[in-house]
Amino acid sequence: MAKKEKEVKTNAMRILEREHIPYESISYKPDGEFESGVQTADKLGLPRNRVYKTLVASGSDRNHYVFVIPIESELDVRKCAKSVGVKSLELVPVKELFALTGYVRGGCTSIGMKKAFVTRLHESARQQAKIYVSAGRIGAQLLLSPEDLLRANRGEYADLIRGSAEEGAD
C-alpha cells in the first residue's frame, strides 16, 4: 500500500484553521525560485482575474503596509498611501521581504506575517465569490472568500490599482 503524501501546512493555513476560516489549498511543483502570479495562474489553469498578489510597502511614517491586488494589475502608490493615511509609500526591496514578513517573493501572503501590518485588499475582490492568494510558500495557493481573507488579516477594501474607477478623481 502506497503512503499518501502529507500536505505541508503553511503558517497561513494553520491560522485559517485556528480561526475556523474555510479554505482550499492547491499545491504545485514550482519551476524555480520565483514564479509570478501570472505564471502560477497559467500553470494551474486558474482564471487570472481571481488570482491576487501580495505587495508590501514602507510608508513615510516608517510603518509597513500590505496590499493585495489582482495579478495583472499595477499598484498605484498614491491611492495606496491615501488608503492607509500616509503621505507617501514605496515598495519594500525584495531583499528585505523575508526578514520583515517571514515570506519570500512569490510566496508572500497577507496572512500570518511576522507582524500584523495594516492590510488593504483591492475592491475588485468584492465581485468574486472566492479568490486565490499565496499560501505562504512558492508552490502553494489558497482559495477563499475575500471576506474571509479580510477577516484573517483584519484588512479592508480599497481602490489600490492604476486604471481603476477612481483614477484621476483627486
Backbone as JSON, one array per atom type, in Angstrom:
{
  "sequence": "MAKKEKEVKTNAMRILEREHIPYESISYKPDGEFESGVQTADKLGLPRNRVYKTLVASGSDRNHYVFVIPIESELDVRKCAKSVGVKSLELVPVKELFALTGYVRGGCTSIGMKKAFVTRLHESARQQAKIYVSAGRIGAQLLLSPEDLLRANRGEYADLIRGSAEEGAD",
  "N": [[0.84, -1.19, 0.0], [0.68, 2.12, -0.95], [2.16, 5.0, 0.49], [0.38, 7.86, 1.41], [1.11, 11.15, 0.48], [1.68, 13.61, 2.87], [0.13, 16.74, 3.26], [1.99, 19.68, 3.41], [1.6, 22.0, 5.79], [1.25, 25.5, 5.78], [2.11, 28.48, 7.63], [0.06, 30.32, 7.2], [-2.09, 28.6, 6.52], [-2.4, 27.21, 8.95], [-3.22, 29.3, 10.62], [-5.66, 30.04, 9.42], [-7.11, 27.66, 9.89], [-7.11, 27.64, 12.7], [-8.68, 29.89, 13.17], [-11.04, 29.0, 12.21], [-11.68, 29.41, 9.53], [-12.83, 28.75, 6.38], [-11.07, 27.21, 3.66], [-9.48, 26.25, 0.58], [-6.67, 24.4, -0.49], [-4.12, 24.51, -2.95], [-1.53, 22.86, -4.42], [1.57, 22.87, -6.2], [4.37, 21.91, -8.23], [6.94, 24.09, -8.26], [8.83, 25.73, -10.88], [11.13, 27.13, -10.42], [12.94, 29.44, -8.28], [11.37, 31.74, -8.13], [8.12, 32.53, -9.13], [5.88, 34.32, -11.04], [2.63, 35.71, -10.31], [1.04, 35.5, -12.57], [2.33, 33.44, -14.0], [1.89, 31.36, -12.18], [-0.94, 31.22, -12.13], [-1.43, 30.5, -14.81], [-0.07, 28.05, -14.98], [-1.58, 26.48, -13.24], [-4.02, 26.64, -14.42], [-5.84, 28.58, -13.63], [-8.35, 31.16, -13.43], [-7.17, 34.29, -14.36], [-8.25, 36.71, -13.39], [-9.1, 36.11, -10.86], [-6.96, 35.65, -9.28], [-4.74, 36.87, -6.9], [-2.06, 39.05, -5.9], [0.38, 39.71, -3.35], [1.72, 42.6, -2.0], [4.22, 44.5, -0.32], [4.78, 47.51, 1.38], [6.65, 50.43, 2.44], [5.84, 53.14, 4.48], [5.79, 56.78, 4.56], [5.65, 57.33, 7.19], [7.22, 55.5, 8.38], [6.13, 53.05, 8.93], [4.94, 49.77, 7.94], [3.01, 48.46, 5.24], [0.48, 46.38, 3.76], [-0.62, 45.26, 0.62], [-3.06, 43.8, -1.38], [-3.6, 42.76, -4.52], [-5.06, 42.32, -7.86], [-3.37, 39.98, -10.02], [-2.59, 40.86, -12.58], [-2.54, 43.55, -12.4], [-1.28, 46.89, -11.7], [0.17, 48.4, -8.93], [-0.99, 51.43, -7.52], [0.72, 53.76, -6.04], [0.03, 56.22, -4.92], [-2.77, 56.06, -4.48], [-2.72, 53.92, -2.73], [-1.25, 54.97, -0.56], [-3.02, 56.97, 0.24], [-5.14, 55.34, 1.06], [-4.24, 54.26, 3.44], [-3.66, 56.43, 4.92], [-1.2, 57.89, 4.8], [1.5, 60.05, 3.72], [3.23, 59.25, 1.63], [4.41, 56.27, -0.11], [6.6, 53.47, -0.63], [7.6, 50.53, -2.35], [8.77, 47.69, -0.54], [12.12, 46.64, -0.72], [12.98, 43.6, -2.41], [15.0, 42.07, -1.22], [14.66, 42.61, 1.46], [12.27, 41.55, 2.17], [11.81, 38.89, 3.29], [12.99, 39.01, 5.91], [11.35, 40.92, 7.04], [8.67, 39.99, 6.75], [8.62, 37.19, 6.91], [8.12, 35.73, 4.74], [8.93, 34.75, 1.33], [9.63, 36.32, -1.87], [7.13, 35.76, -4.22], [5.96, 33.9, -2.67], [4.63, 35.21, -0.78], [2.13, 36.11, 1.52], [-0.74, 37.75, 2.88], [-1.56, 36.76, 5.26], [-0.58, 35.86, 8.43], [1.98, 37.08, 8.7], [5.18, 38.01, 10.12], [4.64, 40.16, 11.74], [1.61, 41.88, 12.44], [0.44, 43.76, 9.92], [-1.09, 46.77, 8.67], [-3.56, 46.14, 6.32], [-4.74, 46.13, 2.98], [-7.17, 45.18, 0.61], [-7.74, 44.94, -2.81], [-10.61, 46.51, -4.15], [-11.89, 45.18, -6.26], [-12.08, 42.55, -5.58], [-14.43, 42.23, -4.23], [-16.32, 41.52, -6.08], [-15.96, 38.86, -6.53], [-16.71, 35.5, -5.66], [-14.86, 33.78, -4.55], [-11.33, 33.99, -4.14], [-7.91, 33.51, -5.24], [-4.93, 33.32, -3.42], [-1.48, 33.52, -2.41], [-0.29, 30.8, -0.44], [1.7, 31.1, 1.34], [4.09, 30.04, 0.67], [6.22, 29.36, -2.13], [4.66, 27.61, -4.67], [2.29, 26.94, -3.51], [-1.12, 27.66, -3.16], [-4.0, 29.41, -1.91], [-7.52, 29.14, -1.82], [-10.14, 31.13, -1.11], [-12.88, 33.03, 0.33], [-13.13, 36.56, -0.35], [-14.03, 38.04, 1.86], [-13.42, 36.33, 3.97], [-10.64, 36.34, 3.76], [-10.12, 39.01, 4.46], [-11.04, 38.92, 7.06], [-9.17, 37.21, 8.19], [-6.77, 38.67, 7.95], [-7.41, 41.04, 9.06], [-8.12, 43.16, 7.4], [-9.11, 45.73, 5.0], [-11.23, 46.78, 2.27], [-10.11, 48.62, -0.6], [-9.44, 51.1, -3.17], [-6.8, 50.45, -5.14], [-5.25, 50.21, -7.41], [-3.71, 51.1, -10.62], [-5.55, 52.7, -13.18], [-8.1, 51.99, -12.34], [-11.55, 52.55, -11.34], [-11.6, 55.06, -9.89], [-9.51, 56.5, -10.9], [-7.67, 59.39, -11.36], [-9.42, 60.98, -9.94], [-8.71, 62.74, -8.0]],
  "CA": [[0.0, 0.0, 0.0], [1.48, 3.34, -1.06], [1.96, 6.04, 1.51], [-0.15, 9.13, 0.89], [1.93, 12.3, 0.88], [1.01, 14.53, 3.77], [0.24, 18.14, 2.85], [2.79, 20.51, 4.31], [0.82, 23.19, 6.14], [1.98, 26.76, 5.95], [1.63, 29.28, 8.75], [-1.24, 30.87, 6.8], [-3.1, 27.54, 6.65], [-2.64, 26.95, 10.38], [-4.0, 30.43, 11.14], [-7.03, 29.9, 8.91], [-7.75, 26.56, 10.62], [-7.32, 28.07, 14.09], [-9.78, 30.86, 13.15], [-12.21, 28.31, 11.61], [-11.96, 30.06, 8.25], [-12.74, 27.72, 5.34], [-10.21, 27.47, 2.51], [-8.96, 25.1, -0.15], [-5.28, 24.63, -0.87], [-3.69, 23.94, -4.21], [-0.07, 22.83, -4.47], [2.17, 22.51, -7.47], [5.83, 21.89, -8.22], [7.45, 25.28, -8.95], [9.96, 25.52, -11.79], [12.33, 27.81, -9.94], [12.83, 30.15, -7.01], [10.3, 32.73, -8.17], [7.15, 32.46, -10.21], [4.93, 35.42, -10.92], [1.24, 35.31, -10.15], [0.54, 35.11, -13.9], [2.87, 32.11, -14.27], [1.2, 30.43, -11.3], [-2.31, 31.07, -12.62], [-1.4, 29.76, -16.07], [0.36, 26.67, -14.71], [-2.68, 25.78, -12.57], [-5.25, 26.8, -15.17], [-6.74, 29.41, -12.83], [-8.71, 32.42, -14.1], [-6.28, 35.34, -13.88], [-8.97, 37.76, -12.67], [-9.39, 35.67, -9.5], [-5.69, 35.41, -8.59], [-4.25, 38.12, -6.34], [-0.69, 39.05, -5.38], [0.57, 40.47, -2.11], [2.86, 43.51, -2.05], [4.5, 45.15, 0.96], [5.35, 48.85, 1.17], [7.03, 51.25, 3.59], [5.22, 54.45, 4.42], [6.58, 57.94, 5.01], [5.59, 57.31, 8.65], [8.13, 54.42, 8.77], [5.39, 51.81, 9.16], [4.81, 48.94, 6.75], [1.63, 48.22, 4.82], [0.32, 45.25, 2.85], [-1.64, 45.49, -0.41], [-3.38, 42.58, -2.12], [-4.19, 43.26, -5.78], [-5.09, 41.34, -8.95], [-2.01, 39.7, -10.52], [-2.26, 41.58, -13.8], [-2.67, 44.99, -12.13], [-0.13, 47.61, -11.18], [-0.11, 49.17, -7.73], [-0.93, 52.88, -7.6], [1.21, 54.1, -4.7], [-0.73, 57.38, -4.38], [-4.03, 55.54, -3.96], [-2.41, 53.08, -1.56], [-0.9, 55.87, 0.54], [-4.27, 57.6, 0.7], [-5.98, 54.32, 1.73], [-3.73, 54.0, 4.79], [-3.49, 57.71, 5.6], [0.17, 58.39, 4.85], [1.83, 60.97, 2.63], [3.82, 58.52, 0.51], [4.79, 54.86, 0.09], [7.45, 52.84, -1.64], [7.65, 49.09, -2.15], [9.9, 47.17, 0.21], [13.02, 45.89, -1.6], [12.83, 42.15, -2.32], [15.99, 41.51, -0.29], [14.21, 42.85, 2.84], [10.94, 40.97, 2.35], [11.78, 37.75, 4.21], [13.25, 39.45, 7.28], [10.22, 41.72, 7.51], [7.39, 39.28, 6.75], [8.73, 35.74, 7.08], [7.79, 35.13, 3.45], [9.8, 35.1, 0.21], [8.99, 36.81, -3.09], [6.44, 34.68, -4.92], [5.28, 33.08, -1.68], [4.19, 36.15, 0.25], [0.7, 36.21, 1.73], [-1.08, 38.73, 3.92], [-1.97, 36.03, 6.45], [0.47, 35.28, 9.26], [3.31, 37.69, 8.62], [5.85, 38.1, 11.42], [3.93, 41.21, 12.49], [0.34, 42.23, 11.79], [0.51, 45.07, 9.27], [-2.33, 47.28, 8.08], [-3.71, 45.46, 5.04], [-5.83, 46.55, 2.09], [-7.49, 44.28, -0.49], [-8.36, 45.74, -3.87], [-12.07, 46.44, -4.15], [-12.4, 44.26, -7.29], [-12.32, 41.24, -4.96], [-15.84, 42.19, -3.8], [-17.12, 40.92, -7.15], [-15.63, 37.44, -6.63], [-17.14, 34.65, -4.54], [-13.62, 33.3, -3.96], [-10.11, 34.42, -4.83], [-6.7, 32.75, -4.97], [-3.78, 34.07, -2.92], [-0.4, 32.62, -1.99], [-0.49, 30.12, 0.85], [2.83, 31.39, 2.22], [5.32, 29.49, 0.09], [6.14, 29.16, -3.58], [4.11, 26.29, -4.97], [1.05, 26.69, -2.76], [-2.13, 28.71, -3.27], [-5.22, 29.26, -1.12], [-8.77, 29.62, -2.4], [-11.04, 31.5, -0.03], [-13.69, 34.2, 0.0], [-12.46, 37.82, 0.02], [-14.43, 38.41, 3.23], [-12.63, 35.51, 4.9], [-9.27, 36.85, 3.73], [-10.11, 40.23, 5.27], [-11.2, 38.52, 8.46], [-7.91, 36.6, 8.63], [-5.7, 39.65, 8.06], [-8.02, 42.25, 9.63], [-7.95, 44.18, 6.37], [-10.24, 46.48, 4.45], [-11.21, 47.0, 0.83], [-9.72, 49.96, -1.05], [-9.04, 51.26, -4.56], [-5.35, 50.39, -5.0], [-4.51, 49.95, -8.66], [-3.76, 52.07, -11.72], [-6.57, 52.47, -14.19], [-9.4, 51.57, -11.8], [-12.66, 53.52, -11.44], [-11.39, 56.39, -9.33], [-8.28, 57.09, -11.48], [-7.72, 60.8, -11.7], [-10.51, 61.63, -9.23], [-8.17, 63.63, -6.95]],
  "C": [[0.88, 1.25, 0.0], [1.12, 4.33, 0.03], [1.43, 7.3, 0.86], [0.73, 10.27, 1.4], [1.11, 13.24, 1.75], [1.22, 15.96, 3.29], [1.04, 18.9, 3.89], [2.0, 21.79, 4.55], [1.74, 24.39, 6.28], [1.42, 27.46, 7.18], [0.25, 29.86, 8.44], [-2.35, 29.83, 6.95], [-3.43, 27.26, 8.11], [-3.48, 28.07, 11.0], [-5.45, 30.33, 10.69], [-7.77, 28.79, 9.65], [-8.04, 26.96, 12.06], [-8.51, 29.03, 14.19], [-11.07, 30.28, 12.56], [-12.66, 29.0, 10.33], [-11.78, 29.01, 7.15], [-11.85, 28.15, 4.17], [-9.93, 26.15, 1.8], [-7.52, 25.42, -0.48], [-4.98, 23.89, -2.16], [-2.18, 24.01, -4.22], [0.39, 22.41, -5.84], [3.68, 22.53, -7.31], [6.33, 23.12, -8.97], [8.65, 24.95, -9.81], [11.25, 26.15, -11.28], [12.07, 28.49, -8.61], [11.69, 31.15, -6.98], [9.42, 32.47, -9.37], [6.17, 33.6, -9.99], [3.52, 34.86, -10.73], [0.65, 34.85, -11.47], [1.03, 33.71, -14.25], [2.14, 31.06, -13.44], [-0.21, 30.16, -11.8], [-2.34, 30.22, -13.89], [-1.04, 28.29, -15.85], [-0.79, 25.85, -14.11], [-4.0, 25.88, -13.32], [-6.3, 27.63, -14.42], [-7.12, 30.66, -13.62], [-7.9, 33.58, -13.51], [-7.0, 36.42, -13.07], [-9.32, 37.37, -11.22], [-8.13, 35.41, -8.69], [-5.1, 36.76, -8.18], [-2.84, 37.95, -5.8], [-0.61, 39.97, -4.17], [1.85, 41.29, -2.22], [3.0, 44.23, -0.72], [5.22, 46.47, 0.69], [5.71, 49.49, 2.51], [6.39, 52.61, 3.4], [6.15, 55.54, 4.89], [6.58, 58.04, 6.54], [6.46, 56.2, 9.25], [7.41, 53.14, 9.18], [5.3, 51.05, 7.84], [3.34, 48.63, 6.51], [1.59, 47.11, 3.78], [-0.84, 45.53, 1.91], [-1.81, 44.22, -1.23], [-4.18, 43.0, -3.35], [-4.22, 42.16, -6.84], [-3.71, 41.2, -9.6], [-1.63, 40.49, -11.76], [-2.32, 43.1, -13.62], [-1.37, 45.56, -11.59], [-0.58, 48.46, -10.0], [-0.03, 50.67, -8.02], [-0.54, 53.36, -6.2], [0.5, 55.3, -4.09], [-2.04, 56.91, -3.77], [-3.79, 54.7, -2.7], [-2.07, 53.93, -0.35], [-2.15, 56.51, 1.13], [-5.12, 56.6, 1.5], [-5.53, 54.01, 3.15], [-3.39, 55.28, 5.54], [-2.07, 58.19, 5.76], [0.45, 59.24, 3.62], [2.37, 60.24, 1.4], [4.2, 57.1, 0.92], [5.82, 54.48, -0.96], [7.52, 51.35, -1.31], [8.91, 48.69, -1.4], [10.8, 46.41, -0.77], [12.9, 44.37, -1.34], [13.78, 41.55, -1.29], [15.59, 41.7, 1.18], [12.91, 42.13, 3.17], [10.9, 39.85, 3.38], [11.99, 38.17, 5.66], [12.06, 40.18, 7.88], [8.96, 40.88, 7.71], [7.46, 37.81, 7.13], [8.4, 34.99, 5.8], [8.75, 35.6, 2.37], [8.97, 35.63, -0.95], [8.39, 35.62, -3.84], [5.7, 33.76, -3.98], [4.74, 33.93, -0.55], [2.66, 36.19, 0.32], [0.43, 37.18, 2.87], [-1.47, 38.07, 5.24], [-0.74, 35.5, 7.18], [1.86, 35.82, 9.06], [3.89, 37.78, 10.03], [5.17, 39.11, 12.35], [2.65, 41.51, 11.73], [0.44, 43.65, 11.24], [-0.87, 45.47, 8.78], [-2.41, 46.72, 6.66], [-4.92, 45.98, 4.28], [-5.94, 45.54, 0.94], [-8.19, 45.09, -1.57], [-9.84, 45.45, -3.97], [-12.65, 45.52, -5.22], [-12.71, 42.89, -6.71], [-13.77, 41.11, -4.47], [-16.72, 41.47, -4.81], [-16.87, 39.42, -7.31], [-16.16, 36.68, -5.41], [-15.92, 34.14, -3.79], [-12.45, 33.78, -4.81], [-8.97, 33.5, -4.42], [-5.62, 33.71, -4.49], [-2.7, 33.06, -2.55], [-0.72, 32.04, -0.62], [0.69, 30.36, 1.8], [4.11, 30.71, 1.81], [5.12, 29.33, -1.4], [5.65, 27.74, -3.81], [2.84, 25.97, -4.22], [0.14, 27.92, -2.84], [-3.3, 28.38, -2.34], [-6.38, 29.79, -1.94], [-9.71, 29.89, -1.24], [-11.84, 32.74, -0.44], [-12.91, 35.47, 0.39], [-12.79, 38.25, 1.45], [-13.64, 37.62, 4.26], [-11.17, 35.94, 4.92], [-9.16, 38.11, 4.59], [-10.26, 39.92, 6.75], [-9.87, 37.98, 9.01], [-6.8, 37.63, 8.8], [-6.16, 41.0, 8.62], [-7.87, 43.43, 8.68], [-9.23, 44.86, 5.98], [-10.1, 46.55, 2.94], [-10.76, 48.43, 0.55], [-9.41, 49.92, -2.54], [-7.52, 51.4, -4.55], [-4.57, 50.35, -6.29], [-4.66, 51.07, -9.68], [-4.88, 51.67, -12.67], [-7.91, 52.02, -13.65], [-10.35, 52.78, -11.75], [-12.34, 54.93, -10.97], [-10.13, 57.08, -9.87], [-8.51, 58.55, -11.84], [-8.8, 61.58, -10.96], [-10.02, 62.61, -8.16], [-8.54, 65.06, -7.14]]
}
